[in-house]
Amino acid sequence: MDKQEELLRVIAKAERPLLVREIMRALNLHRDEGDDVKKRLRRVVRAGQVIRLRGRRYGMAKDLDLVSGRLKGHPDGFSFVIPDPPPPGAPSVEKQSDVYIGFKKNGDAMHGDHVVARVEKHKGEGKREGRVIRILERAHTQIVGRFEPGRDMAFLVPADRCIAENLCILPENIEKAAAGDVVVAKILSYPKKGHPAEAKVVRILGRIEDSEIDTDTVIASYGLPCEFPEPVLAEASQMPETVSDAMCVGRRDLRALPTVTIDGETARDFDDAISIAPENSGYRLWVHIADVADYVKSDGVLDREAYERATSVYFPDAVLPMLPENLSNGICSLKPHEDRLTLTAEMLFSSEGQMLFHDLYESVICSDARMTYTDVQKIIEGDTETRTSYTSLLPEFEAMDKLAKILRHLRFSRGSLDFDLPSPKIVIDATGETIDIIREERQTANRL
């Protein structure tokens, strides 16, 4: 029995919730092992197996009928507690069902808060009902919403409809907001005993009718970083704008290979490219990935900023890049007719699709064309005008199509499934308004 299981056994066996010192006594541990016990307790609490009660006592959640998790609100006022998932490495437990929290049973908690709920009813098919009895951690310090003036005070109507209750704004906290403004408001006090949360306007994003207000609302609601800190911009400014001969030393020169990028029409940066050539009744394929690590050094300010951002965030009218634009849309983007540093996976396939050889190495390439899925599909279907525009690359596209079909057939012969689920495509006009939702076609070009 490992230490975690032994800890759970002691808590489960007890007739009442235990203090840390009582747990240590039952485990025959010394005082200097207290930090380790507390660490293990935090893990089982996060896993939802153990609940920390008032008075710093710990008890088994299943015995106390308590559940810790995130409160998921609904516009109609009710909510659900989504049980906390087990932390990595924790003992596996049976998945818990959500707990339905009826109207006025949320204990002053707001959507997103980390809470403890007491289960009051067990229904069929594992359904549970309960009420929030404790708020462990608040999810919000700021709320984005529509400002609406009232007689004695103003109100903030949250943009997130999961936050069902409006926040009140006293006259001294209105700043210069007017009816119909979308604002960011700082929470001054949280809901308490039937009284709504109180907030203060700290920023006016714009008017509700502005075309870009939806994007600004999402950015502000999720706290997405718009600007890069000065040290990050300073390091990025030192990066070269073009690839020099010195930078290519030690890399395999693949600039003579016919190479293309294939992306959607709205793609803003290009981080992968492919090359292909028929060889001995088979195919040699090169897949190139932009070698960002050559510019972004491990644990440097650029690396740490990219780690914090995790990914680029795309909107219909804007992008919040993971790296400054001179990198993401410049030296690290595989633009056509410009030398770029890459990592290349080279593979040799037989005519039946069996991989005969593979290698991975640093390289330098020069893309011949920025292709879209639409243009590639037209080439595959034999569109004369498009094929004429890319005459020099036709052998490569035909080889891509043939190899893709061979590999696809081989994959399905091994029992692979392709659900081919429909993907919606939202069509917007020049003002950012949604005008249609259509099914996005997945054609041969998307499967290359």
Residue pairs with C-beta under 8 A, 6 or more apart in sequence:
1 9
3 36
3 40
4 40
4 43
4 44
4 90
4 91
5 91
6 27
7 23
7 27
7 37
7 40
7 41
7 44
8 44
8 49
8 50
8 60
8 91
10 18
10 23
10 26
10 27
11 18
11 23
11 50
11 58
11 59
11 60
12 60
12 63
14 22
14 26
14 59
16 57
16 59
17 53
17 57
17 58
17 59
17 64
18 26
18 57
18 58
18 59
19 55
19 56
19 57
19 58
20 34
20 37
20 38
20 41
20 56
20 58
23 37
23 41
23 58
24 30
24 31
24 33
24 34
24 37
27 37
29 37
41 50
41 52
41 58
43 87
43 90
44 50
44 90
45 51
45 52
45 58
45 68
46 84
46 86
46 87
46 90
47 84
47 85
47 86
47 87
47 90
47 91
47 93
48 61
48 67
48 68
48 69
48 83
48 84
48 85
48 86
48 93
48 96
49 60
49 61
49 62
49 86
49 90
49 91
49 93
50 58
50 59
50 60
50 61
51 58
51 59
51 60
51 61
51 64
51 66
51 68
51 116
52 58
53 59
53 64
59 66
61 67
61 68
64 118
65 118
65 119
65 130
66 116
66 117
66 118
66 119
66 133
67 81
67 83
67 96
67 99
67 116
67 117
67 119
67 128
67 130
68 83
68 84
68 114
68 115
68 116
68 117
68 136
69 81
69 82
69 83
69 84
69 98
69 99
69 114
69 115
69 117
70 81
70 82
70 84
70 112
70 113
70 114
70 115
70 139
71 79
71 80
71 81
71 82
71 101
71 106
71 109
71 110
71 111
71 112
71 113
71 114
71 115
71 132
72 79
72 80
72 81
72 82
72 98
72 111
72 112
72 162
73 79
73 106
73 110
73 111
73 112
73 162
73 163
73 164
74 80
74 162
74 164
75 161
75 162
75 164
76 103
76 164
77 103
77 104
77 164
78 100
78 101
78 102
78 103
79 101
79 106
79 109
79 111
80 98
80 99
80 100
80 101
81 98
81 99
81 101
81 115
81 117
81 130
81 132
82 98
83 96
83 97
83 98
83 99
84 114
86 92
86 93
97 126
97 127
97 128
98 128
99 117
99 119
99 128
99 129
99 130
100 127
100 128
100 129
100 130
101 117
101 129
101 130
101 131
101 132
102 129
102 131
105 130
105 131
105 132
106 131
106 132
107 115
107 131
107 132
107 133
107 134
107 135
108 132
108 135
108 190
108 191
108 192
108 193
109 115
109 132
109 135
109 191
110 138
110 139
110 140
110 163
110 165
110 190
110 191
110 197
111 139
111 160
111 162
111 163
111 164
112 139
112 140
112 162
113 135
113 136
113 137
113 138
113 139
114 135
114 136
114 137
114 139
115 132
115 134
115 135
115 136
116 132
116 133
116 134
116 136
117 130
117 131
117 132
117 133
118 130
118 131
118 133
119 128
119 129
119 130
120 129
120 130
120 131
121 128
121 129
121 130
122 128
123 129
138 190
140 187
141 186
141 187
142 184
142 185
142 186
142 187
142 202
142 220
142 223
143 156
143 158
143 160
143 163
143 167
143 184
143 185
143 187
143 199
144 158
144 159
144 160
144 182
144 183
144 184
144 185
144 205
144 217
144 220
144 221
145 156
145 157
145 158
145 159
145 160
145 167
145 182
145 183
145 185
146 156
146 157
146 159
146 180
146 181
146 182
146 183
146 208
147 154
147 155
147 156
147 169
147 174
147 177
147 178
147 179
147 180
147 181
147 182
147 183
147 201
148 154
148 155
148 156
148 157
148 166
148 179
149 155
149 174
149 178
149 179
152 171
153 168
153 169
153 170
153 171
154 168
154 169
154 171
154 174
154 177
155 166
155 167
155 168
155 169
156 166
156 167
156 168
156 169
156 183
156 185
156 199
157 166
158 166
158 167
159 182
159 217
159 221
160 221
165 191
165 196
165 197
166 196
167 185
167 187
167 196
167 197
167 198
167 199
168 196
168 197
168 198
168 199
169 177
169 185
169 198
169 199
169 200
169 201
170 198
173 188
173 198
173 199
173 200
173 201
174 201
175 200
175 201
175 202
175 204
176 204
177 183
177 201
177 204
180 207
180 208
180 209
181 204
181 205
181 206
181 207
181 208
182 204
182 205
182 206
182 207
182 208
182 210
182 213
182 216
182 217
183 201
183 202
183 203
183 204
183 205
184 201
184 202
184 203
184 204
184 205
184 220
185 199
185 200
185 201
185 202
186 199
186 200
186 202
187 197
187 198
187 199
188 198
188 199
188 200
189 197
189 198
190 197
191 197
203 220
205 213
205 216
205 217
205 220
206 212
206 213
206 216
207 213
210 216
211 317
211 431
211 432
211 433
212 317
212 318
212 432
214 432
215 315
215 316
215 317
215 318
215 432
218 224
218 315
219 226
219 320
224 313
224 320
225 308
225 309
225 320
226 320
228 236
228 305
228 324
229 301
229 305
231 301
232 301
232 302
232 305
232 324
233 324
235 300
235 301
235 302
236 302
236 323
236 324
236 326
236 327
237 326
239 295
239 326
239 327
239 330
239 331
240 247
240 331
241 326
241 330
241 331
242 331
242 338
242 339
243 331
243 338
243 339
243 340
243 341
243 364
247 294
247 341
247 364
248 339
248 341
248 364
250 362
251 341
251 361
251 362
251 363
251 364
252 344
252 361
252 362
252 363
252 364
253 363
253 364
254 275
254 286
254 288
254 342
254 344
254 363
254 364
254 365
255 339
255 364
255 365
255 366
257 275
257 277
257 286
257 365
258 275
258 368
258 392
258 393
258 396
259 273
259 274
259 275
259 286
259 288
259 365
259 366
259 367
259 368
260 273
260 274
260 275
260 367
260 368
260 369
260 370
260 371
260 393
260 396
261 270
261 272
261 273
261 334
261 336
261 367
261 369
261 370
261 371
262 274
262 371
262 372
262 373
262 376
262 445
262 448
263 270
263 370
263 371
263 372
263 373
264 372
264 373
265 372
265 373
265 374
268 314
268 319
268 329
269 312
269 321
269 328
269 329
269 332
269 333
270 290
270 333
270 334
270 335
270 367
270 370
271 289
271 290
271 292
271 332
271 333
271 334
272 287
272 288
272 289
272 290
272 334
273 287
273 288
273 334
273 342
273 365
273 367
274 285
274 286
274 287
274 288
274 400
274 448
275 285
275 286
275 288
275 365
275 396
276 283
276 284
276 285
276 286
276 396
276 399
276 400
276 403
277 283
277 284
277 396
277 399
278 284
278 395
278 399
279 348
281 350
281 351
282 348
282 349
282 350
282 351
282 356
283 348
283 349
283 399
283 402
283 403
284 346
284 347
284 348
284 349
285 346
285 347
285 348
285 349
285 403
286 344
286 345
286 346
286 347
287 344
287 345
287 347
288 334
288 342
288 343
288 344
288 363
288 365
289 342
289 343
289 344
289 345
290 332
290 333
290 334
290 340
290 341
290 342
291 341
291 342
291 343
291 362
292 323
292 327
292 332
294 341
294 362
295 302
295 327
295 331
295 332
296 302
296 303
296 306
296 323
296 327
297 303
302 323
302 324
302 327
305 323
306 322
306 323
309 320
309 322
310 322
311 322
312 319
312 320
312 321
312 322
312 328
313 319
313 320
316 426
316 428
316 432
317 432
321 328
321 329
322 328
323 332
331 340
332 340
333 340
334 340
334 342
334 365
334 367
335 367
335 370
336 367
336 368
336 369
336 370
337 366
337 367
337 368
338 366
338 367
339 364
339 365
339 366
340 364
340 365
340 366
340 367
341 362
341 363
341 364
342 362
342 363
342 364
342 365
343 360
343 361
343 362
343 363
344 360
344 361
344 362
344 363
344 365
345 358
345 359
345 360
346 357
346 358
346 359
346 360
346 361
347 355
347 357
347 358
348 355
348 356
348 357
348 358
349 355
349 356
349 403
349 406
349 407
350 356
351 406
352 406
352 410
353 403
353 406
353 407
353 409
353 410
368 392
368 393
369 390
369 393
371 390
373 443
373 445
373 446
374 445
375 386
375 390
376 397
376 445
376 448
377 443
377 444
377 445
378 386
378 387
379 386
379 387
379 390
379 394
379 397
380 397
380 401
380 444
380 445
387 394
390 397
400 448
401 444
401 448
404 444
404 447
404 448
408 447
412 418
420 442
422 439
422 440
423 439
423 440
423 442
424 437
424 438
424 439
424 440
425 437
425 438
425 439
425 440
426 434
426 436
426 437
427 434
427 435
427 436
427 437
427 438
428 434
428 435
429 435
